[in-house]
Amino acid sequence: MQTKKGPIDENISCTVDGKPVDIPVTHTLNAFEADAPVVVYFSGLYGSRKGAHAQNILESSTRFGAAFVSFDNLGHGESTYPLENADLEKWSDVARQIILWATKDNPQRRLIIVGNSGGAHMAFNGAVE
């Protein structure tokens, strides 16, 4: 059941190398009950949560009654973290933290994981940990 419309842009604090790092996130978690499924979208290398793929998944998720979360991983989009300091291990760890954040209100919430290109690798790593 949808309760409020429109995506929210905010920064979520994740831990990278033992330090807090703000991760830019777009989500519609506020728009759906806590038991609605949530689509977590992982963009590929040099991708952005504001890119065309992410926007298409956002629109489809909303249409089918699922909440949506996408984020700019380290060194991508509006992230201020230097790309040269990022690696697959750090990206996957941030992915795991975003998944946990997206399900904090309901750890049993159904997840739909969507990864584009290199984002699929990060999504897989983040989801299985």
The first five atom37 places (N, CA, C, CB, O) and aatype in JSON, in Angstrom:
{
  "aatype": [12, 5, 16, 11, 11, 7, 14, 9, 3, 6, 2, 9, 15, 4, 16, 19, 3, 7, 11, 14, 19, 3, 9, 14, 19, 16, 8, 16, 10, 2, 0, 13, 6, 0, 3, 0, 14, 19, 19, 19, 18, 13, 15, 7, 10, 18, 7, 15, 1, 11, 7, 0, 8, 0, 5, 2, 9, 10, 6, 15, 15, 16, 1, 13, 7, 0, 0, 13, 19, 15, 13, 3, 2, 10, 7, 8, 7, 6, 15, 16, 18, 14, 10, 6, 2, 0, 3, 10, 6, 11, 17, 15, 3, 19, 0, 1, 5, 9, 9, 10, 17, 0, 16, 11, 3, 2, 14, 5, 1, 1, 10, 9, 9, 19, 7, 2, 15, 7, 7, 0, 8, 12, 0, 13, 2, 7, 0, 19, 6],
  "atom_mask": [
    [1, 1, 1, 1, 1],
    [1, 1, 1, 1, 1],
    [1, 1, 1, 1, 1],
    [1, 1, 1, 1, 1],
    [1, 1, 1, 1, 1],
    [1, 1, 1, 0, 1],
    [1, 1, 1, 1, 1],
    [1, 1, 1, 1, 1],
    [1, 1, 1, 1, 1],
    [1, 1, 1, 1, 1],
    [1, 1, 1, 1, 1],
    [1, 1, 1, 1, 1],
    [1, 1, 1, 1, 1],
    [1, 1, 1, 1, 1],
    [1, 1, 1, 1, 1],
    [1, 1, 1, 1, 1],
    [1, 1, 1, 1, 1],
    [1, 1, 1, 0, 1],
    [1, 1, 1, 1, 1],
    [1, 1, 1, 1, 1],
    [1, 1, 1, 1, 1],
    [1, 1, 1, 1, 1],
    [1, 1, 1, 1, 1],
    [1, 1, 1, 1, 1],
    [1, 1, 1, 1, 1],
    [1, 1, 1, 1, 1],
    [1, 1, 1, 1, 1],
    [1, 1, 1, 1, 1],
    [1, 1, 1, 1, 1],
    [1, 1, 1, 1, 1],
    [1, 1, 1, 1, 1],
    [1, 1, 1, 1, 1],
    [1, 1, 1, 1, 1],
    [1, 1, 1, 1, 1],
    [1, 1, 1, 1, 1],
    [1, 1, 1, 1, 1],
    [1, 1, 1, 1, 1],
    [1, 1, 1, 1, 1],
    [1, 1, 1, 1, 1],
    [1, 1, 1, 1, 1],
    [1, 1, 1, 1, 1],
    [1, 1, 1, 1, 1],
    [1, 1, 1, 1, 1],
    [1, 1, 1, 0, 1],
    [1, 1, 1, 1, 1],
    [1, 1, 1, 1, 1],
    [1, 1, 1, 0, 1],
    [1, 1, 1, 1, 1],
    [1, 1, 1, 1, 1],
    [1, 1, 1, 1, 1],
    [1, 1, 1, 0, 1],
    [1, 1, 1, 1, 1],
    [1, 1, 1, 1, 1],
    [1, 1, 1, 1, 1],
    [1, 1, 1, 1, 1],
    [1, 1, 1, 1, 1],
    [1, 1, 1, 1, 1],
    [1, 1, 1, 1, 1],
    [1, 1, 1, 1, 1],
    [1, 1, 1, 1, 1],
    [1, 1, 1, 1, 1],
    [1, 1, 1, 1, 1],
    [1, 1, 1, 1, 1],
    [1, 1, 1, 1, 1],
    [1, 1, 1, 0, 1],
    [1, 1, 1, 1, 1],
    [1, 1, 1, 1, 1],
    [1, 1, 1, 1, 1],
    [1, 1, 1, 1, 1],
    [1, 1, 1, 1, 1],
    [1, 1, 1, 1, 1],
    [1, 1, 1, 1, 1],
    [1, 1, 1, 1, 1],
    [1, 1, 1, 1, 1],
    [1, 1, 1, 0, 1],
    [1, 1, 1, 1, 1],
    [1, 1, 1, 0, 1],
    [1, 1, 1, 1, 1],
    [1, 1, 1, 1, 1],
    [1, 1, 1, 1, 1],
    [1, 1, 1, 1, 1],
    [1, 1, 1, 1, 1],
    [1, 1, 1, 1, 1],
    [1, 1, 1, 1, 1],
    [1, 1, 1, 1, 1],
    [1, 1, 1, 1, 1],
    [1, 1, 1, 1, 1],
    [1, 1, 1, 1, 1],
    [1, 1, 1, 1, 1],
    [1, 1, 1, 1, 1],
    [1, 1, 1, 1, 1],
    [1, 1, 1, 1, 1],
    [1, 1, 1, 1, 1],
    [1, 1, 1, 1, 1],
    [1, 1, 1, 1, 1],
    [1, 1, 1, 1, 1],
    [1, 1, 1, 1, 1],
    [1, 1, 1, 1, 1],
    [1, 1, 1, 1, 1],
    [1, 1, 1, 1, 1],
    [1, 1, 1, 1, 1],
    [1, 1, 1, 1, 1],
    [1, 1, 1, 1, 1],
    [1, 1, 1, 1, 1],
    [1, 1, 1, 1, 1],
    [1, 1, 1, 1, 1],
    [1, 1, 1, 1, 1],
    [1, 1, 1, 1, 1],
    [1, 1, 1, 1, 1],
    [1, 1, 1, 1, 1],
    [1, 1, 1, 1, 1],
    [1, 1, 1, 1, 1],
    [1, 1, 1, 1, 1],
    [1, 1, 1, 1, 1],
    [1, 1, 1, 0, 1],
    [1, 1, 1, 1, 1],
    [1, 1, 1, 1, 1],
    [1, 1, 1, 0, 1],
    [1, 1, 1, 0, 1],
    [1, 1, 1, 1, 1],
    [1, 1, 1, 1, 1],
    [1, 1, 1, 1, 1],
    [1, 1, 1, 1, 1],
    [1, 1, 1, 1, 1],
    [1, 1, 1, 1, 1],
    [1, 1, 1, 0, 1],
    [1, 1, 1, 1, 1],
    [1, 1, 1, 1, 1],
    [1, 1, 1, 1, 1]
  ],
  "atom_positions": [
    [[0.83, -1.18, 0.0], [0.0, 0.0, 0.0], [0.89, 1.25, 0.0], [-0.95, -0.01, 1.21], [1.78, 1.4, 0.84]],
    [[0.62, 2.12, -0.93], [1.4, 3.35, -1.03], [0.81, 4.38, -0.07], [1.4, 3.88, -2.5], [-0.41, 4.54, -0.01]],
    [[1.67, 5.07, 0.69], [1.19, 6.05, 1.66], [1.63, 7.47, 1.35], [1.66, 5.67, 3.02], [0.94, 8.41, 1.75]],
    [[2.74, 7.67, 0.68], [3.24, 9.0, 0.35], [4.06, 8.88, -0.92], [4.09, 9.6, 1.53], [4.78, 7.9, -1.1]],
    [[3.95, 9.86, -1.81], [4.62, 9.76, -3.1], [5.93, 10.53, -3.15], [3.71, 10.25, -4.18], [6.19, 11.41, -2.34]],
    [[6.75, 10.15, -4.13], [7.95, 10.9, -4.43], [9.21, 10.35, -3.8], [0.0, 0.0, 0.0], [9.23, 10.02, -2.62]],
    [[10.25, 10.24, -4.61], [11.53, 9.77, -4.07], [12.2, 10.83, -3.18], [12.47, 9.39, -5.21], [12.01, 12.03, -3.36]],
    [[12.97, 10.35, -2.24], [13.73, 11.2, -1.32], [15.2, 11.02, -1.62], [13.42, 10.85, 0.17], [15.68, 9.9, -1.8]],
    [[15.92, 12.12, -1.68], [17.38, 12.11, -1.79], [17.95, 12.46, -0.43], [17.89, 13.11, -2.9], [17.58, 13.47, 0.17]],
    [[18.86, 11.63, 0.06], [19.51, 11.91, 1.33], [20.84, 11.19, 1.38], [18.61, 11.49, 2.52], [21.13, 10.33, 0.55]],
    [[21.65, 11.54, 2.36], [22.92, 10.86, 2.59], [22.76, 9.87, 3.74], [24.05, 11.88, 2.89], [22.19, 10.19, 4.78]],
    [[23.28, 8.67, 3.52], [23.27, 7.62, 4.53], [24.72, 7.42, 4.96], [22.63, 6.28, 3.98], [25.62, 7.32, 4.12]],
    [[24.94, 7.36, 6.26], [26.3, 7.17, 6.76], [26.66, 5.68, 6.74], [26.45, 7.74, 8.19], [25.98, 4.86, 7.37]],
    [[27.71, 5.35, 6.02], [28.25, 3.99, 5.99], [29.67, 4.03, 6.56], [28.24, 3.4, 4.53], [30.29, 5.1, 6.62]],
    [[30.17, 2.9, 6.95], [31.52, 2.81, 7.48], [32.44, 2.23, 6.43], [31.55, 1.96, 8.77], [32.19, 1.14, 5.9]],
    [[33.51, 2.96, 6.12], [34.52, 2.52, 5.15], [35.88, 2.7, 5.82], [34.43, 3.31, 3.79], [36.2, 3.8, 6.26]],
    [[36.66, 1.65, 5.89], [37.96, 1.7, 6.57], [37.85, 2.25, 7.99], [38.94, 2.55, 5.76], [38.72, 2.98, 8.46]],
    [[36.76, 1.88, 8.67], [36.57, 2.29, 10.05], [36.12, 3.73, 10.24], [0.0, 0.0, 0.0], [36.04, 4.21, 11.38]],
    [[35.83, 4.43, 9.14], [35.43, 5.84, 9.23], [34.06, 6.03, 8.58], [36.48, 6.75, 8.55], [33.73, 5.33, 7.62]],
    [[33.27, 6.97, 9.1], [31.98, 7.24, 8.48], [32.14, 7.95, 7.13], [31.1, 8.08, 9.41], [32.95, 8.87, 6.99]],
    [[31.35, 7.51, 6.16], [31.35, 8.11, 4.83], [29.89, 8.3, 4.43], [32.13, 7.21, 3.78], [29.09, 7.37, 4.54]],
    [[29.54, 9.5, 3.97], [28.19, 9.75, 3.49], [28.01, 9.16, 2.1], [27.89, 11.26, 3.47], [28.8, 9.41, 1.2]],
    [[26.95, 8.37, 1.95], [26.61, 7.76, 0.66], [25.31, 8.38, 0.18], [26.48, 6.19, 0.78], [24.29, 8.27, 0.86]],
    [[25.32, 9.05, -0.99], [24.09, 9.64, -1.53], [23.1, 8.54, -1.95], [24.41, 10.56, -2.73], [23.45, 7.62, -2.69]],
    [[21.87, 8.64, -1.46], [20.84, 7.63, -1.69], [19.58, 8.3, -2.2], [20.55, 6.83, -0.41], [19.22, 9.39, -1.77]],
    [[18.89, 7.63, -3.13], [17.55, 8.0, -3.54], [16.65, 6.83, -3.17], [17.47, 8.32, -5.1], [16.96, 5.67, -3.46]],
    [[15.52, 7.12, -2.51], [14.65, 6.02, -2.12], [13.19, 6.45, -2.04], [15.09, 5.44, -0.77], [12.87, 7.64, -1.98]],
    [[12.32, 5.44, -2.04], [10.89, 5.65, -1.85], [10.4, 4.82, -0.66], [10.09, 5.29, -3.13], [9.23, 4.43, -0.63]],
    [[11.27, 4.53, 0.29], [10.88, 3.71, 1.44], [9.72, 4.34, 2.21], [12.08, 3.52, 2.38], [8.9, 3.63, 2.78]],
    [[9.66, 5.66, 2.22], [8.58, 6.37, 2.9], [7.22, 6.18, 2.22], [8.9, 7.84, 2.97], [6.18, 6.41, 2.84]],
    [[7.23, 5.76, 0.98], [6.0, 5.71, 0.19], [5.25, 4.39, 0.31], [6.33, 5.96, -1.24], [4.14, 4.26, -0.21]],
    [[5.84, 3.41, 1.0], [5.23, 2.09, 1.06], [5.27, 1.55, 2.48], [5.93, 1.12, 0.1], [6.14, 1.91, 3.27]],
    [[4.32, 0.69, 2.79], [4.31, 0.01, 4.08], [5.58, -0.82, 4.23], [3.04, -0.88, 4.23], [6.2, -1.21, 3.24]],
    [[5.96, -1.09, 5.47], [7.21, -1.81, 5.75], [7.21, -3.25, 5.24], [7.46, -1.83, 7.23], [8.27, -3.87, 5.16]],
    [[6.05, -3.8, 4.88], [6.03, -5.17, 4.36], [6.05, -5.22, 2.83], [4.81, -5.9, 4.89], [6.07, -6.31, 2.25]],
    [[6.03, -4.07, 2.17], [6.14, -4.05, 0.71], [7.55, -4.46, 0.3], [5.79, -2.64, 0.14], [8.51, -4.16, 1.01]],
    [[7.69, -5.15, -0.83], [9.05, -5.48, -1.28], [9.83, -4.22, -1.6], [9.0, -6.4, -2.52], [9.25, -3.16, -1.85]],
    [[11.15, -4.34, -1.59], [12.0, -3.2, -1.94], [12.98, -3.62, -3.02], [12.74, -2.65, -0.69], [13.66, -4.65, -2.9]],
    [[13.05, -2.83, -4.06], [14.03, -3.03, -5.13], [15.26, -2.22, -4.75], [13.45, -2.6, -6.55], [15.17, -1.01, -4.53]],
    [[16.41, -2.89, -4.67], [17.67, -2.19, -4.42], [18.46, -2.26, -5.72], [18.48, -2.83, -3.21], [18.82, -3.34, -6.19]],
    [[18.71, -1.09, -6.31], [19.38, -1.0, -7.6], [20.85, -0.62, -7.42], [18.68, 0.02, -8.5], [21.18, 0.32, -6.7]],
    [[21.72, -1.37, -8.08], [23.17, -1.15, -8.04], [23.63, -0.76, -9.44], [23.93, -2.43, -7.54], [23.61, -1.58, -10.37]],
    [[24.06, 0.5, -9.6], [24.54, 0.94, -10.91], [25.91, 0.36, -11.19], [24.58, 2.49, -10.99], [26.6, -0.1, -10.27]],
    [[26.31, 0.39, -12.43], [27.6, -0.15, -12.84], [28.73, 0.85, -12.67], [0.0, 0.0, 0.0], [28.53, 1.95, -12.14]],
    [[29.89, 0.46, -13.12], [31.07, 1.31, -13.03], [30.8, 2.65, -13.72], [32.3, 0.6, -13.67], [30.35, 2.69, -14.86]],
    [[31.08, 3.73, -13.02], [30.85, 5.11, -13.45], [29.37, 5.46, -13.53], [31.51, 5.35, -14.79], [29.02, 6.52, -14.04]],
    [[28.51, 4.58, -13.04], [27.07, 4.83, -13.06], [26.65, 5.73, -11.91], [0.0, 0.0, 0.0], [27.44, 6.09, -11.05]],
    [[25.36, 6.09, -11.94], [24.83, 7.01, -10.95], [23.4, 6.62, -10.58], [24.87, 8.46, -11.47], [22.68, 6.03, -11.4]],
    [[23.0, 6.93, -9.37], [21.63, 6.68, -8.94], [20.64, 7.55, -9.7], [21.48, 6.91, -7.44], [19.44, 7.3, -9.66]],
    [[21.13, 8.56, -10.38], [20.28, 9.48, -11.13], [20.27, 9.17, -12.63], [20.75, 10.91, -10.91], [19.61, 9.86, -13.41]],
    [[20.98, 8.12, -13.03], [21.08, 7.75, -14.45], [19.78, 7.17, -14.99], [0.0, 0.0, 0.0], [18.84, 6.9, -14.25]],
    [[19.75, 6.99, -16.31], [18.54, 6.51, -16.99], [18.12, 5.12, -16.51], [18.76, 6.49, -18.49], [16.93, 4.86, -16.31]],
    [[19.1, 4.21, -16.32], [18.74, 2.87, -15.84], [18.06, 2.95, -14.48], [19.99, 1.97, -15.76], [17.01, 2.33, -14.28]],
    [[18.64, 3.69, -13.57], [18.07, 3.82, -12.22], [16.67, 4.43, -12.28], [18.99, 4.68, -11.33], [15.77, 3.97, -11.58]],
    [[16.48, 5.44, -13.1], [15.18, 6.1, -13.19], [14.13, 5.15, -13.77], [15.27, 7.37, -14.05], [12.97, 5.16, -13.33]],
    [[14.51, 4.33, -14.74], [13.57, 3.35, -15.3], [13.16, 2.31, -14.26], [14.19, 2.65, -16.52], [11.99, 1.93, -14.18]],
    [[14.13, 1.85, -13.46], [13.83, 0.87, -12.41], [12.97, 1.51, -11.33], [15.14, 0.3, -11.8], [12.05, 0.87, -10.8]],
    [[13.24, 2.77, -10.98], [12.42, 3.5, -10.01], [10.96, 3.55, -10.48], [12.97, 4.93, -9.8], [10.05, 3.25, -9.71]],
    [[10.74, 3.94, -11.73], [9.39, 4.04, -12.26], [8.68, 2.69, -12.28], [9.41, 4.63, -13.67], [7.51, 2.59, -11.92]],
    [[9.4, 1.64, -12.68], [8.81, 0.3, -12.72], [8.49, -0.2, -11.32], [9.75, -0.68, -13.42], [7.43, -0.79, -11.09]],
    [[9.39, 0.04, -10.38], [9.17, -0.4, -9.0], [7.9, 0.22, -8.44], [10.38, -0.04, -8.11], [7.06, -0.47, -7.86]],
    [[7.77, 1.51, -8.61], [6.61, 2.23, -8.1], [5.33, 1.7, -8.74], [6.75, 3.73, -8.36], [4.33, 1.49, -8.05]],
    [[5.37, 1.48, -10.04], [4.2, 1.0, -10.76], [3.74, -0.37, -10.24], [4.51, 0.91, -12.26], [2.55, -0.66, -10.23]],
    [[4.7, -1.21, -9.82], [4.36, -2.55, -9.36], [4.26, -2.67, -7.85], [5.38, -3.52, -9.87], [4.18, -3.78, -7.32]],
    [[4.26, -1.53, -7.14], [4.01, -1.55, -5.71], [5.2, -1.9, -4.84], [0.0, 0.0, 0.0], [5.03, -2.37, -3.72]],
    [[6.4, -1.69, -5.34], [7.61, -1.97, -4.56], [8.33, -0.66, -4.25], [8.56, -2.94, -5.33], [8.37, 0.26, -5.07]],
    [[8.9, -0.59, -3.06], [9.75, 0.55, -2.72], [11.04, 0.43, -3.52], [10.04, 0.6, -1.18], [11.33, -0.62, -4.1]],
    [[11.81, 1.5, -3.55], [13.02, 1.56, -4.39], [14.14, 2.23, -3.61], [12.75, 2.33, -5.71], [13.92, 3.2, -2.89]],
    [[15.35, 1.68, -3.77], [16.56, 2.28, -3.2], [17.66, 2.2, -4.25], [16.99, 1.57, -1.87], [17.87, 1.15, -4.86]],
    [[18.35, 3.31, -4.46], [19.54, 3.33, -5.3], [20.53, 4.29, -4.65], [19.2, 3.75, -6.79], [20.14, 5.18, -3.9]],
    [[21.8, 4.1, -4.94], [22.81, 4.92, -4.28], [24.01, 5.11, -5.19], [23.26, 4.27, -2.95], [24.23, 4.35, -6.13]],
    [[24.78, 6.15, -4.89], [26.03, 6.41, -5.59], [27.15, 5.79, -4.76], [26.27, 7.95, -5.83], [27.52, 6.31, -3.71]],
    [[27.68, 4.69, -5.24], [28.73, 4.01, -4.48], [30.0, 4.85, -4.51], [28.99, 2.59, -5.06], [30.1, 5.85, -5.22]],
    [[30.97, 4.42, -3.73], [32.23, 5.16, -3.56], [32.83, 5.56, -4.9], [33.23, 4.32, -2.78], [33.07, 4.71, -5.77]],
    [[33.08, 6.86, -5.07], [33.71, 7.35, -6.29], [32.79, 7.5, -7.49], [0.0, 0.0, 0.0], [33.26, 7.75, -8.6]],
    [[31.49, 7.35, -7.29], [30.53, 7.42, -8.39], [29.49, 8.5, -8.14], [29.84, 6.06, -8.59], [29.21, 8.86, -6.99]],
    [[28.91, 9.01, -9.23], [27.83, 9.99, -9.1], [28.22, 11.16, -8.21], [0.0, 0.0, 0.0], [29.23, 11.82, -8.44]],
    [[27.41, 11.41, -7.19], [27.65, 12.53, -6.28], [28.48, 12.14, -5.06], [26.33, 13.1, -5.83], [28.61, 12.94, -4.13]],
    [[29.04, 10.95, -5.06], [29.9, 10.53, -3.95], [31.14, 11.41, -3.9], [30.29, 9.03, -4.08], [31.73, 11.72, -4.94]],
    [[31.54, 11.81, -2.7], [32.76, 12.61, -2.55], [33.98, 11.73, -2.24], [32.57, 13.64, -1.44], [35.09, 12.24, -2.12]],
    [[33.76, 10.43, -2.13], [34.87, 9.51, -1.85], [35.7, 9.36, -3.12], [34.33, 8.11, -1.36], [35.14, 9.16, -4.2]],
    [[37.03, 9.47, -3.03], [37.87, 9.38, -4.22], [37.81, 7.99, -4.88], [39.32, 9.72, -3.86], [38.01, 6.97, -4.22]],
    [[37.53, 7.96, -6.16], [37.44, 6.7, -6.9], [38.72, 5.88, -6.77], [37.14, 6.97, -8.37], [38.67, 4.65, -6.67]],
    [[39.86, 6.55, -6.77], [41.13, 5.83, -6.71], [41.36, 5.12, -5.37], [42.28, 6.79, -6.97], [42.23, 4.25, -5.27]],
    [[40.58, 5.47, -4.34], [40.69, 4.8, -3.04], [39.67, 3.67, -2.88], [40.5, 5.81, -1.92], [39.7, 2.95, -1.89]],
    [[38.79, 3.52, -3.86], [37.75, 2.49, -3.8], [38.21, 1.21, -4.48], [36.45, 3.01, -4.45], [39.11, 1.23, -5.32]],
    [[37.59, 0.11, -4.1], [37.85, -1.17, -4.76], [36.62, -2.05, -4.58], [39.14, -1.87, -4.17], [35.67, -1.67, -3.88]],
    [[36.63, -3.22, -5.2], [35.46, -4.1, -5.16], [35.08, -4.48, -3.73], [35.73, -5.36, -5.97], [33.89, -4.56, -3.42]],
    [[36.05, -4.7, -2.88], [35.75, -5.06, -1.49], [35.0, -3.93, -0.78], [37.05, -5.4, -0.73], [34.03, -4.19, -0.07]],
    [[35.45, -2.69, -0.96], [34.78, -1.55, -0.33], [33.4, -1.32, -0.93], [35.64, -0.27, -0.48], [32.44, -1.05, -0.21]],
    [[33.29, -1.43, -2.26], [31.99, -1.26, -2.91], [31.0, -2.31, -2.4], [32.14, -1.35, -4.44], [29.84, -1.99, -2.13]],
    [[31.46, -3.55, -2.29], [30.58, -4.62, -1.82], [30.18, -4.41, -0.37], [31.26, -5.98, -1.97], [29.05, -4.71, 0.01]],
    [[31.09, -3.91, 0.45], [30.77, -3.65, 1.84], [29.73, -2.53, 1.95], [32.03, -3.28, 2.62], [28.8, -2.63, 2.76]],
    [[29.87, -1.49, 1.16], [28.86, -0.42, 1.15], [27.52, -1.0, 0.67], [29.31, 0.77, 0.23], [26.47, -0.65, 1.21]],
    [[27.55, -1.86, -0.33], [26.32, -2.5, -0.82], [25.62, -3.24, 0.31], [26.64, -3.47, -1.99], [24.4, -3.14, 0.45]],
    [[26.37, -3.99, 1.1], [25.8, -4.72, 2.23], [25.18, -3.76, 3.23], [26.89, -5.59, 2.91], [24.08, -4.0, 3.74]],
    [[25.87, -2.67, 3.52], [25.35, -1.69, 4.47], [24.06, -1.03, 3.96], [26.41, -0.62, 4.76], [23.15, -0.75, 4.74]],
    [[23.99, -0.78, 2.67], [22.78, -0.18, 2.08], [21.62, -1.16, 2.18], [23.03, 0.22, 0.6], [20.5, -0.76, 2.5]],
    [[21.86, -2.44, 1.9], [20.81, -3.46, 2.02], [20.29, -3.51, 3.46], [21.35, -4.85, 1.58], [19.08, -3.55, 3.69]],
    [[21.2, -3.51, 4.43], [20.79, -3.53, 5.84], [19.98, -2.28, 6.19], [22.02, -3.64, 6.75], [18.99, -2.37, 6.91]],
    [[20.42, -1.13, 5.69], [19.7, 0.12, 5.94], [18.29, 0.05, 5.34], [20.47, 1.32, 5.34], [17.32, 0.47, 5.97]],
    [[18.18, -0.49, 4.12], [16.88, -0.56, 3.43], [15.9, -1.49, 4.13], [17.08, -1.02, 2.0], [14.69, -1.35, 3.96]],
    [[16.4, -2.42, 4.92], [15.53, -3.4, 5.58], [15.5, -3.21, 7.1], [15.99, -4.8, 5.25], [15.0, -4.08, 7.81]],
    [[16.01, -2.1, 7.6], [16.1, -1.9, 9.05], [14.74, -1.91, 9.74], [16.81, -0.59, 9.36], [14.64, -2.36, 10.88]],
    [[13.7, -1.42, 9.07], [12.36, -1.41, 9.67], [11.69, -2.78, 9.62], [11.48, -0.39, 8.97], [10.77, -3.05, 10.38]],
    [[12.16, -3.63, 8.73], [11.59, -4.97, 8.59], [12.67, -5.9, 8.0], [10.3, -4.96, 7.7], [12.77, -6.01, 6.78]],
    [[13.46, -6.55, 8.85], [14.53, -7.42, 8.35], [14.03, -8.58, 7.48], [15.31, -7.98, 9.52], [14.81, -9.18, 6.74]],
    [[12.74, -8.89, 7.56], [12.17, -9.97, 6.74], [11.6, -9.45, 5.41], [11.07, -10.69, 7.52], [11.0, -10.2, 4.64]],
    [[11.79, -8.17, 5.17], [11.26, -7.56, 3.94], [11.82, -8.26, 2.71], [11.61, -6.05, 3.9], [13.0, -8.59, 2.65]],
    [[10.96, -8.48, 1.74], [11.37, -9.11, 0.49], [12.23, -8.14, -0.31], [10.14, -9.57, -0.34], [11.85, -6.99, -0.52]],
    [[13.38, -8.61, -0.74], [14.31, -7.8, -1.54], [14.3, -8.25, -2.98], [15.73, -7.87, -0.96], [14.26, -9.45, -3.28]],
    [[14.35, -7.28, -3.85], [14.57, -7.55, -5.28], [15.86, -6.82, -5.61], [13.34, -7.06, -6.2], [15.91, -5.59, -5.61]],
    [[16.89, -7.58, -5.89], [18.22, -7.01, -6.14], [18.41, -6.89, -7.64], [19.34, -7.9, -5.49], [18.28, -7.87, -8.37]],
    [[18.72, -5.68, -8.1], [18.96, -5.42, -9.53], [20.32, -4.77, -9.66], [17.83, -4.51, -10.15], [20.58, -3.72, -9.08]],
    [[21.2, -5.4, -10.44], [22.52, -4.85, -10.67], [22.77, -4.67, -12.15], [0.0, 0.0, 0.0], [22.49, -5.56, -12.95]],
    [[23.31, -3.53, -12.51], [23.65, -3.24, -13.9], [25.15, -3.35, -14.08], [23.15, -1.84, -14.32], [25.91, -2.67, -13.39]],
    [[25.61, -4.21, -14.99], [27.02, -4.35, -15.3], [27.81, -4.68, -14.03], [27.56, -3.07, -15.97], [27.5, -5.66, -13.36]],
    [[28.82, -3.88, -13.69], [29.61, -4.13, -12.5], [28.8, -4.04, -11.23], [0.0, 0.0, 0.0], [29.21, -4.58, -10.2]],
    [[27.67, -3.37, -11.27], [26.78, -3.29, -10.12], [26.21, -4.65, -9.75], [0.0, 0.0, 0.0], [25.87, -4.89, -8.59]],
    [[26.09, -5.55, -10.74], [25.59, -6.89, -10.45], [26.56, -7.64, -9.54], [25.35, -7.69, -11.75], [26.14, -8.36, -8.64]],
    [[27.85, -7.47, -9.78], [28.86, -8.11, -8.94], [28.79, -7.57, -7.51], [30.29, -7.89, -9.52], [28.81, -8.34, -6.55]],
    [[28.7, -6.26, -7.37], [28.57, -5.66, -6.04], [27.29, -6.1, -5.35], [28.61, -4.13, -6.14], [27.3, -6.38, -4.15]],
    [[26.19, -6.17, -6.1], [24.91, -6.59, -5.53], [25.01, -8.01, -5.01], [23.8, -6.48, -6.57], [24.55, -8.3, -3.91]],
    [[25.6, -8.88, -5.8], [25.75, -10.28, -5.38], [26.59, -10.38, -4.12], [26.39, -11.13, -6.5], [26.2, -11.04, -3.15]],
    [[27.74, -9.72, -4.13], [28.61, -9.76, -2.95], [27.92, -9.2, -1.71], [29.89, -8.99, -3.23], [28.01, -9.78, -0.63]],
    [[27.24, -8.08, -1.88], [26.55, -7.46, -0.75], [25.4, -8.28, -0.22], [0.0, 0.0, 0.0], [25.15, -8.3, 0.98]],
    [[24.7, -8.97, -1.11], [23.54, -9.74, -0.71], [23.9, -11.05, -0.01], [22.69, -10.03, -1.9], [23.17, -11.49, 0.88]],
    [[24.99, -11.67, -0.39], [25.32, -12.97, 0.19], [26.05, -12.88, 1.51], [26.16, -13.76, -0.76], [26.17, -13.88, 2.22]],
    [[26.55, -11.71, 1.86], [27.29, -11.6, 3.13], [26.34, -11.53, 4.25], [28.19, -10.4, 3.15], [26.76, -11.43, 5.41]]
  ]
}
